[in-house]
């Protein structure tokens, strides 16, 4: 499986779990739904975003696929920056914030690797 497809399927899986069970997904990310009952709403928003990015990337071809990978990298970079801000403001525990930042940066790296491996201009497809 190429890196773009793997990353896209991972996004979709996380998105589906976020919609189906936002409380469980929040806990898996190290967040506390009990401390913030509105968290489920935002986890569902996150889930919809992930499904859309993953699905559209899978459907795209050529330059559109490359653009979707870049869009995903931008979103993941924003997630990492949000994690840094949350850590600086002590809004999340250090382990949780660091883990979420690492996952986001890993996704940026996976997107970058997929684009770097792309030799035929079709974003690894």
DSSP file (Angstrom, degrees, kcal/mol; ACC not computed):
  #  RESIDUE AA STRUCTURE BP1 BP2  ACC     N-H-->O    O-->H-N    N-H-->O    O-->H-N    TCO  KAPPA ALPHA  PHI   PSI    X-CA   Y-CA   Z-CA
    1    1 A X              0   0    0      0, 0.0     2,-0.1     0, 0.0     0, 0.0   0.000 360.0 360.0 360.0 134.0    0.0    0.0    0.0
    2    2 A X     >  -     0   0    0    122,-0.1     4,-2.4     1,-0.1     5,-0.2  -0.383 360.0-110.7 -75.6 158.1    1.4    3.4   -0.9
    3    3 A X  H  > S+     0   0    0      1,-0.2     4,-2.6     2,-0.2     5,-0.2   0.826 115.1  54.0 -60.3 -34.7    1.9    6.0    1.9
    4    4 A X  H  > S+     0   0    0      2,-0.2     4,-2.5     1,-0.2    -1,-0.2   0.930 110.6  45.8 -67.3 -43.7   -0.9    8.3    0.6
    5    5 A X  H  > S+     0   0    0    119,-0.2     4,-2.8     2,-0.2     5,-0.2   0.929 114.0  49.4 -64.0 -44.4   -3.5    5.5    0.6
    6    6 A X  H  X S+     0   0    0     -4,-2.4     4,-2.2     1,-0.2    -2,-0.2   0.927 113.1  45.8 -60.3 -45.8   -2.3    4.4    4.1
    7    7 A X  H  X S+     0   0    0     -4,-2.6     4,-2.3     2,-0.2    -1,-0.2   0.902 113.5  50.2 -64.1 -41.2   -2.5    7.9    5.5
    8    8 A X  H  X S+     0   0    0     -4,-2.5     4,-2.3     2,-0.2    -2,-0.2   0.919 111.1  47.6 -64.7 -44.5   -5.9    8.4    3.9
    9    9 A X  H  X S+     0   0    0     -4,-2.8     4,-2.4     1,-0.2    -1,-0.2   0.868 110.7  53.0 -65.4 -35.6   -7.4    5.2    5.3
   10   10 A X  H  X S+     0   0    0     -4,-2.2     4,-2.5    -5,-0.2     5,-0.2   0.912 108.2  50.5 -63.4 -42.4   -6.0    6.1    8.7
   11   11 A X  H  X S+     0   0    0     -4,-2.3     4,-2.7     1,-0.2    -2,-0.2   0.933 111.2  48.4 -59.2 -46.3   -7.7    9.4    8.5
   12   12 A X  H  X S+     0   0    0     -4,-2.3     4,-2.9     2,-0.2     5,-0.2   0.914 110.9  50.5 -63.0 -42.6  -11.0    7.8    7.6
   13   13 A X  H  X S+     0   0    0     -4,-2.4     4,-2.3     2,-0.2    -1,-0.2   0.922 112.8  45.7 -61.9 -44.9  -10.7    5.2   10.5
   14   14 A X  H  X S+     0   0    0     -4,-2.5     4,-2.1     2,-0.2    -1,-0.2   0.903 113.5  51.3 -64.2 -40.1  -10.0    7.9   13.0
   15   15 A X  H  X S+     0   0    0     -4,-2.7     4,-2.0    -5,-0.2    -2,-0.2   0.927 109.9  47.9 -62.8 -45.6  -12.8   10.0   11.6
   16   16 A X  H  X S+     0   0    0     -4,-2.9     4,-2.9     1,-0.2     5,-0.2   0.920 112.6  48.7 -62.7 -43.7  -15.3    7.1   11.8
   17   17 A X  H  X S+     0   0    0     -4,-2.3     4,-2.5     1,-0.2     8,-0.3   0.865 109.3  54.1 -64.8 -33.7  -14.3    6.3   15.4
   18   18 A X  H  < S+     0   0    0     -4,-2.1    -1,-0.2    -5,-0.2    -2,-0.2   0.878 114.3  40.5 -67.3 -37.3  -14.6   10.0   16.3
   19   19 A X  H  < S+     0   0    0     -4,-2.0     3,-0.4     2,-0.2    -2,-0.2   0.909 118.8  45.4 -74.7 -43.1  -18.2   10.0   15.0
   20   20 A X  H  < S+     0   0    0     -4,-2.9    -2,-0.2     1,-0.2    -3,-0.2   0.874 135.4   6.6 -71.3 -38.6  -19.2    6.7   16.3
   21   21 A X     X  +     0   0    0     -4,-2.5     4,-2.5    -5,-0.2    -1,-0.2  -0.580  63.2 170.1-147.8  77.9  -17.7    7.1   19.8
   22   22 A X  H  > S+     0   0    0     -3,-0.4     4,-2.5     1,-0.2     5,-0.2   0.839  81.7  54.6 -62.0 -32.5  -16.4   10.6   20.5
   23   23 A X  H  > S+     0   0    0      2,-0.2     4,-2.2     1,-0.2    10,-0.2   0.947 111.1  43.7 -66.1 -47.4  -15.9    9.9   24.2
   24   24 A X  H  > S+     0   0    0      2,-0.2     4,-2.5     1,-0.2    -2,-0.2   0.920 114.4  50.3 -63.7 -43.4  -13.8    6.8   23.6
   25   25 A X  H  X S+     0   0    0     -4,-2.5     4,-1.7    -8,-0.3    -1,-0.2   0.918 109.4  51.0 -62.1 -43.4  -11.8    8.6   20.9
   26   26 A X  H  <>S+     0   0    0     -4,-2.5     5,-3.0     1,-0.2    -1,-0.2   0.921 111.0  48.8 -59.6 -43.4  -11.1   11.5   23.2
   27   27 A X  H ><5S+     0   0    0     -4,-2.2     3,-1.7     1,-0.2    -1,-0.2   0.903 107.3  54.6 -63.5 -40.3   -9.9    9.2   25.9
   28   28 A X  H 3<5S+     0   0    0     -4,-2.5    -1,-0.2     1,-0.3    -2,-0.2   0.833 107.3  51.4 -62.5 -31.1   -7.7    7.4   23.4
   29   29 A X  T 3<5S-     0   0    0     -4,-1.7    -1,-0.3    -5,-0.2    -2,-0.2   0.419 124.3-107.8 -83.7   1.3   -6.1   10.8   22.6
   30   30 A X  T < 5S+     0   0    0     -3,-1.7    63,-0.3     1,-0.3     2,-0.2   0.651  76.1 133.5  84.2  15.4   -5.6   11.3   26.3
   31   31 A X      < -     0   0    0     -5,-3.0     2,-0.7    -6,-0.2    -1,-0.3  -0.638  55.1-124.8 -99.2 159.7   -8.3   14.0   26.7
   32   32 A X     >  +     0   0    0     -2,-0.2     4,-0.9     1,-0.2     3,-0.4  -0.844  22.4 179.7-111.3  99.0  -10.9   14.0   29.4
   33   33 A X  T  4 S+     0   0    0     -2,-0.7     3,-0.3   -10,-0.2     6,-0.3   0.826  86.1  60.7 -62.8 -29.9  -14.6   14.1   28.3
   34   34 A X  T  4 S+     0   0    0      1,-0.2     3,-0.3   -11,-0.1    -1,-0.2   0.867 104.3  48.5 -65.2 -34.7  -15.6   14.1   31.9
   35   35 A X  T  4 S+     0   0    0     -3,-0.4     2,-0.3     1,-0.3    -1,-0.2   0.699 126.4  27.2 -77.4 -18.8  -13.8   17.4   32.5
   36   36 A X    ><  -     0   0    0     -4,-0.9     3,-2.1    -3,-0.3    -1,-0.3  -0.742  63.5-173.3-145.7  92.1  -15.4   18.9   29.4
   37   37 A X  T >  S+     0   0    0     -3,-0.3     3,-0.6     1,-0.3     4,-0.2   0.721  86.0  62.2 -61.5 -20.8  -18.8   17.6   28.4
   38   38 A X  T >> S+     0   0    0      1,-0.2     4,-1.1     2,-0.1     3,-0.9   0.545  76.8  92.6 -80.0  -6.1  -18.7   19.6   25.1
   39   39 A X  H <> S+     0   0    0     -3,-2.1     4,-2.4    -6,-0.3     5,-0.2   0.844  74.8  64.2 -57.9 -35.8  -15.6   17.8   23.9
   40   40 A X  H <> S+     0   0    0     -3,-0.6     4,-2.2    -4,-0.3    -1,-0.3   0.871  98.2  54.9 -57.0 -38.8  -17.8   15.2   22.1
   41   41 A X  H <> S+     0   0    0     -3,-0.9     4,-1.9    -4,-0.2    -1,-0.2   0.930 111.5  43.2 -60.3 -46.9  -19.0   17.9   19.8
   42   42 A X  H  X S+     0   0    0     -4,-1.1     4,-2.4     2,-0.2    -2,-0.2   0.829 110.2  55.6 -72.2 -31.8  -15.5   19.0   18.8
   43   43 A X  H  X S+     0   0    0     -4,-2.4     4,-2.3     2,-0.2    -1,-0.2   0.901 107.9  49.9 -65.9 -38.9  -14.3   15.4   18.4
   44   44 A X  H  X S+     0   0    0     -4,-2.2     4,-2.4     2,-0.2    -2,-0.2   0.912 109.1  51.4 -64.8 -41.2  -17.2   14.8   16.0
   45   45 A X  H  X S+     0   0    0     -4,-1.9     4,-2.1     1,-0.2    -2,-0.2   0.929 110.4  49.4 -58.4 -44.7  -16.2   17.9   14.0
   46   46 A X  H  X S+     0   0    0     -4,-2.4     4,-2.4     1,-0.2    -1,-0.2   0.905 109.1  53.5 -58.3 -43.1  -12.6   16.6   13.9
   47   47 A X  H  X S+     0   0    0     -4,-2.3     4,-2.4     1,-0.2    -2,-0.2   0.903 107.2  49.3 -61.7 -43.5  -14.0   13.2   12.7
   48   48 A X  H  X S+     0   0    0     -4,-2.4     4,-2.5     1,-0.2    -1,-0.2   0.918 111.2  50.8 -61.9 -43.2  -15.9   14.8    9.8
   49   49 A X  H  X S+     0   0    0     -4,-2.1     4,-2.7     1,-0.2     5,-0.2   0.921 110.9  48.2 -59.8 -45.3  -12.8   16.7    8.8
   50   50 A X  H  X S+     0   0    0     -4,-2.4     4,-2.6     2,-0.2     5,-0.2   0.896 111.7  48.9 -65.3 -41.4  -10.7   13.5    8.8
   51   51 A X  H  X S+     0   0    0     -4,-2.4     4,-2.9     2,-0.2     5,-0.3   0.923 113.0  48.4 -63.9 -43.7  -13.2   11.6    6.8
   52   52 A X  H  X S+     0   0    0     -4,-2.5     4,-2.6    -5,-0.2     5,-0.3   0.943 114.1  45.0 -63.1 -48.4  -13.4   14.4    4.2
   53   53 A X  H  X S+     0   0    0     -4,-2.7     4,-1.9     2,-0.2    -2,-0.2   0.932 118.0  44.0 -61.9 -45.5   -9.7   14.7    3.9
   54   54 A X  H  X S+     0   0    0     -4,-2.6     4,-2.1    -5,-0.2    -2,-0.2   0.935 116.6  45.2 -65.8 -46.7   -9.1   11.0    3.7
   55   55 A X  H  X S+     0   0    0     -4,-2.9     4,-1.9    -5,-0.2    -2,-0.2   0.922 114.0  47.5 -65.3 -45.7  -11.9   10.3    1.3
   56   56 A X  H  X S+     0   0    0     -4,-2.6     4,-1.7    -5,-0.3    -1,-0.2   0.867 111.0  52.4 -65.8 -35.0  -11.2   13.2   -1.1
   57   57 A X  H  < S+     0   0    0     -4,-1.9    -1,-0.2    -5,-0.3    -2,-0.2   0.913 108.8  50.2 -66.2 -41.1   -7.5   12.2   -1.2
   58   58 A X  H  < S+     0   0    0     -4,-2.1    -2,-0.2     1,-0.2    -1,-0.2   0.875 114.4  44.7 -62.9 -36.5   -8.4    8.7   -2.1
   59   59 A X  H  < S+     0   0    0     -4,-1.9    -1,-0.2    -5,-0.1    -2,-0.2   0.756  96.8  92.4 -79.2 -25.5  -10.7    9.9   -4.9
   60   60 A X     <  -     0   0    0     -4,-1.7     2,-0.3    -5,-0.2    -3,-0.0  -0.288  55.6-166.0 -73.7 154.9   -8.3   12.5   -6.3
   61   61 A X    >>  -     0   0    0     -2,-0.0     3,-1.3     4,-0.0     4,-0.6  -0.949  47.8 -12.4-135.6 157.3   -5.8   11.8   -9.1
   62   62 A X  H 3> S-     0   0    0     -2,-0.3     4,-1.9     1,-0.3     3,-0.4  -0.227 129.2  -3.8  59.5-134.8   -2.8   13.6  -10.5
   63   63 A X  H 3> S+     0   0    0      1,-0.2     4,-2.4     2,-0.2    -1,-0.3   0.815 133.7  59.2 -63.6 -30.9   -2.3   17.2   -9.4
   64   64 A X  H <> S+     0   0    0     -3,-1.3     4,-2.2     2,-0.2    -1,-0.2   0.895 105.3  49.3 -65.1 -38.6   -5.5   17.1   -7.4
   65   65 A X  H  X S+     0   0    0     -4,-0.6     4,-2.3    -3,-0.4    -2,-0.2   0.921 110.8  49.8 -65.1 -43.8   -4.2   14.2   -5.3
   66   66 A X  H  X S+     0   0    0     -4,-1.9     4,-2.3     1,-0.2    -2,-0.2   0.908 110.6  50.5 -60.2 -42.3   -0.9   16.1   -4.7
   67   67 A X  H  X S+     0   0    0     -4,-2.4     4,-2.5     1,-0.2    -1,-0.2   0.884 108.8  51.5 -64.3 -38.9   -2.9   19.1   -3.7
   68   68 A X  H  X S+     0   0    0     -4,-2.2     4,-2.5     2,-0.2    -1,-0.2   0.896 108.5  51.2 -66.1 -38.8   -5.0   17.0   -1.3
   69   69 A X  H  X S+     0   0    0     -4,-2.3     4,-2.3     2,-0.2    -2,-0.2   0.930 111.3  48.1 -61.9 -44.2   -1.8   15.6    0.3
   70   70 A X  H  X S+     0   0    0     -4,-2.3     4,-2.2     2,-0.2    -2,-0.2   0.896 110.4  51.7 -62.5 -40.5   -0.5   19.2    0.7
   71   71 A X  H  X S+     0   0    0     -4,-2.5     4,-2.4     2,-0.2    -2,-0.2   0.921 110.0  49.3 -62.4 -43.1   -3.8   20.3    2.3
   72   72 A X  H  X S+     0   0    0     -4,-2.5     4,-2.7     1,-0.2    -2,-0.2   0.893 109.6  51.6 -62.0 -39.9   -3.7   17.4    4.7
   73   73 A X  H  X S+     0   0    0     -4,-2.3     4,-2.4     2,-0.2    -1,-0.2   0.892 109.6  50.0 -63.9 -38.9   -0.1   18.3    5.6
   74   74 A X  H  X S+     0   0    0     -4,-2.2     4,-2.2     2,-0.2    -2,-0.2   0.916 112.0  47.4 -65.2 -42.9   -1.2   21.9    6.3
   75   75 A X  H  X S+     0   0    0     -4,-2.4     4,-2.1     2,-0.2    -2,-0.2   0.927 113.3  47.9 -63.6 -45.0   -4.1   20.7    8.5
   76   76 A X  H  X S+     0   0    0     -4,-2.7     4,-2.2     2,-0.2    -2,-0.2   0.874 109.7  53.0 -65.9 -36.4   -1.7   18.4   10.4
   77   77 A X  H  X S+     0   0    0     -4,-2.4     4,-2.4     2,-0.2    -1,-0.2   0.896 108.7  50.4 -62.9 -39.6    0.8   21.2   10.8
   78   78 A X  H  X S+     0   0    0     -4,-2.2     4,-2.4     2,-0.2    -2,-0.2   0.877 108.0  53.1 -64.3 -37.6   -2.0   23.3   12.3
   79   79 A X  H  X S+     0   0    0     -4,-2.1     4,-2.1     2,-0.2    -2,-0.2   0.912 109.1  49.0 -62.5 -42.4   -2.8   20.5   14.6
   80   80 A X  H  X S+     0   0    0     -4,-2.2     4,-2.2     2,-0.2    -2,-0.2   0.926 111.1  49.3 -63.1 -44.4    0.8   20.3   15.8
   81   81 A X  H  X S+     0   0    0     -4,-2.4     4,-2.3     1,-0.2    -1,-0.2   0.892 109.2  52.8 -62.0 -38.9    0.8   24.1   16.3
   82   82 A X  H  X S+     0   0    0     -4,-2.4     4,-2.7     1,-0.2    -1,-0.2   0.886 107.8  51.8 -62.9 -38.2   -2.4   23.8   18.3
   83   83 A X  H  X S+     0   0    0     -4,-2.1     4,-2.4     2,-0.2    -2,-0.2   0.902 108.1  50.7 -64.4 -41.1   -0.8   21.2   20.5
   84   84 A X  H  X S+     0   0    0     -4,-2.2     4,-2.6     2,-0.2    -2,-0.2   0.922 112.1  47.5 -61.9 -44.0    2.2   23.4   21.1
   85   85 A X  H  X S+     0   0    0     -4,-2.3     4,-2.1     2,-0.2    -2,-0.2   0.923 111.1  50.9 -63.1 -44.3   -0.1   26.3   22.1
   86   86 A X  H  <>S+     0   0    0     -4,-2.7     5,-3.0     1,-0.2     6,-0.7   0.889 111.9  47.7 -62.2 -39.0   -2.2   23.9   24.4
   87   87 A X  H ><5S+     0   0    0     -4,-2.4     3,-1.4     3,-0.2    -2,-0.2   0.934 110.5  51.3 -64.9 -45.8    1.0   22.8   26.1
   88   88 A X  H 3<5S+     0   0    0     -4,-2.6    -2,-0.2     1,-0.3    -1,-0.2   0.857 113.9  44.2 -61.0 -34.8    2.3   26.3   26.5
   89   89 A X  T 3<5S-     0   0    0     -4,-2.1    -1,-0.3    -5,-0.2    -2,-0.2   0.421 111.4-122.5 -89.4   1.1   -1.0   27.3   28.1
   90   90 A X  T < 5 +     0   0    0     -3,-1.4    -3,-0.2    -4,-0.3    -2,-0.1   0.858  68.8 137.2  59.5  37.9   -1.1   24.1   30.2
   91   91 A X      < +     0   0    0     -5,-3.0     2,-0.3    -6,-0.2    -4,-0.2   0.637  68.2  31.4 -87.0 -16.1   -4.4   23.2   28.8
   92   92 A X  S    S-     0   0    0     -6,-0.7    -1,-0.1    -9,-0.1    -2,-0.1  -0.964  96.6 -92.7-136.2 153.6   -3.4   19.5   28.3
   93   93 A X     >  -     0   0    0     -2,-0.3     4,-3.0   -63,-0.3     5,-0.3  -0.312  40.3-114.0 -61.5 152.4   -1.0   17.2   30.3
   94   94 A X  H  > S+     0   0    0      1,-0.2     4,-2.8     2,-0.2     5,-0.3   0.910 115.2  48.3 -57.5 -46.6    2.5   17.2   28.9
   95   95 A X  H  > S+     0   0    0      2,-0.2     4,-2.5     1,-0.2    -1,-0.2   0.938 114.4  46.1 -61.8 -45.8    2.4   13.5   27.9
   96   96 A X  H  > S+     0   0    0      2,-0.2     4,-2.6     1,-0.2     5,-0.2   0.952 115.4  45.3 -61.4 -51.2   -1.0   14.0   26.1
   97   97 A X  H  X S+     0   0    0     -4,-3.0     4,-2.3     1,-0.2    -2,-0.2   0.917 114.4  48.4 -59.8 -44.9    0.1   17.2   24.3
   98   98 A X  H  X S+     0   0    0     -4,-2.8     4,-2.4    -5,-0.3    -1,-0.2   0.893 112.0  49.7 -63.6 -39.9    3.5   15.8   23.3
   99   99 A X  H  X S+     0   0    0     -4,-2.5     4,-2.4    -5,-0.3    -2,-0.2   0.919 111.5  47.9 -65.0 -44.4    1.8   12.6   22.0
  100  100 A X  H  X S+     0   0    0     -4,-2.6     4,-2.2     1,-0.2    -2,-0.2   0.887 112.2  49.6 -65.8 -38.0   -0.7   14.6   19.9
  101  101 A X  H  X S+     0   0    0     -4,-2.3     4,-2.8    -5,-0.2     5,-0.2   0.923 110.4  51.0 -63.9 -44.2    2.0   16.8   18.5
  102  102 A X  H  X S+     0   0    0     -4,-2.4     4,-2.3     1,-0.2    -2,-0.2   0.905 110.2  48.7 -61.9 -42.0    4.1   13.7   17.6
  103  103 A X  H  X S+     0   0    0     -4,-2.4     4,-2.0     2,-0.2    -1,-0.2   0.932 112.9  47.9 -63.0 -45.6    1.1   12.1   15.8
  104  104 A X  H  X S+     0   0    0     -4,-2.2     4,-2.0     1,-0.2    -2,-0.2   0.922 113.6  46.5 -62.4 -44.7    0.4   15.3   13.9
  105  105 A X  H  X S+     0   0    0     -4,-2.8     4,-2.6     1,-0.2    -1,-0.2   0.854 109.2  55.8 -67.4 -33.1    4.1   15.8   12.9
  106  106 A X  H  X S+     0   0    0     -4,-2.3     4,-2.5    -5,-0.2    -1,-0.2   0.892 107.2  49.4 -63.0 -39.4    4.2   12.1   11.9
  107  107 A X  H  X S+     0   0    0     -4,-2.0     4,-2.3     2,-0.2    -2,-0.2   0.890 109.8  51.0 -67.1 -39.2    1.3   12.7    9.5
  108  108 A X  H  X S+     0   0    0     -4,-2.0     4,-2.5     1,-0.2    -2,-0.2   0.939 112.2  47.7 -60.1 -45.9    3.1   15.7    8.1
  109  109 A X  H  X S+     0   0    0     -4,-2.6     4,-2.7     1,-0.2    -2,-0.2   0.887 109.6  52.1 -62.9 -40.5    6.2   13.6    7.6
  110  110 A X  H  X S+     0   0    0     -4,-2.5     4,-2.2     2,-0.2    -1,-0.2   0.903 111.0  47.9 -64.3 -40.4    4.1   10.8    6.0
  111  111 A X  H  X S+     0   0    0     -4,-2.3     4,-2.2     2,-0.2    -2,-0.2   0.926 112.8  48.3 -64.1 -44.2    2.6   13.2    3.5
  112  112 A X  H  X S+     0   0    0     -4,-2.5     4,-2.3     1,-0.2    -2,-0.2   0.894 111.1  50.5 -62.6 -40.5    6.0   14.7    2.7
  113  113 A X  H  X S+     0   0    0     -4,-2.7     4,-2.2     2,-0.2    -1,-0.2   0.905 108.7  52.2 -64.5 -41.0    7.5   11.2    2.2
  114  114 A X  H  X S+     0   0    0     -4,-2.2     4,-0.8     1,-0.2    -2,-0.2   0.914 111.6  46.1 -62.1 -42.1    4.6   10.3   -0.1
  115  115 A X  H  < S+     0   0    0     -4,-2.2     3,-0.3     1,-0.2    -1,-0.2   0.880 112.0  51.3 -67.9 -37.2    5.2   13.4   -2.2
  116  116 A X  H  < S+     0   0    0     -4,-2.3    -2,-0.2     1,-0.2    -1,-0.2   0.850 110.3  49.0 -68.2 -33.7    9.0   12.8   -2.2
  117  117 A X  H  < S+     0   0    0     -4,-2.2     2,-0.5    -5,-0.2    -1,-0.2   0.648  84.8 108.6 -79.0 -15.2    8.5    9.2   -3.4
  118  118 A X     <  +     0   0    0     -4,-0.8     5,-0.0    -3,-0.3    -3,-0.0  -0.496  35.5 163.2 -67.4 113.8    6.2   10.3   -6.1
  119  119 A X        +     0   0    0     -2,-0.5    -1,-0.2     1,-0.1    -4,-0.0   0.621  68.3  48.9-107.5 -17.4    8.1    9.8   -9.4
  120  120 A X  S    S-     0   0    0      0, 0.0    -1,-0.1     0, 0.0    -2,-0.1   0.279 109.5-107.5-110.7  12.8    5.3    9.9  -12.0
  121  121 A X  S    S+     0   0    0     -6,-0.1   -55,-0.2     1,-0.1    -3,-0.1   0.658  94.0 105.7  76.5  14.7    3.5   13.1  -10.8
  122  122 A X  S >  S-     0   0    0    -57,-0.1     3,-0.8   -59,-0.1   -60,-0.3   0.044  91.6-110.4-117.0  26.8    0.5   11.2   -9.5
  123  123 A X  T 3  S-     0   0    0      1,-0.3    -8,-0.1     2,-0.1  -119,-0.1   0.905  80.5 -46.1  46.0  57.4    1.2   11.5   -5.7
  124  124 A X  T 3         0   0    0    -10,-0.1    -1,-0.3    -9,-0.1  -119,-0.2   0.739 360.0 360.0  64.0  27.3    2.1    7.9   -5.1
  125  125 A X    <         0   0    0     -3,-0.8    -2,-0.1  -121,-0.1    -1,-0.1   0.361 360.0 360.0-131.8 360.0   -0.9    6.5   -7.1
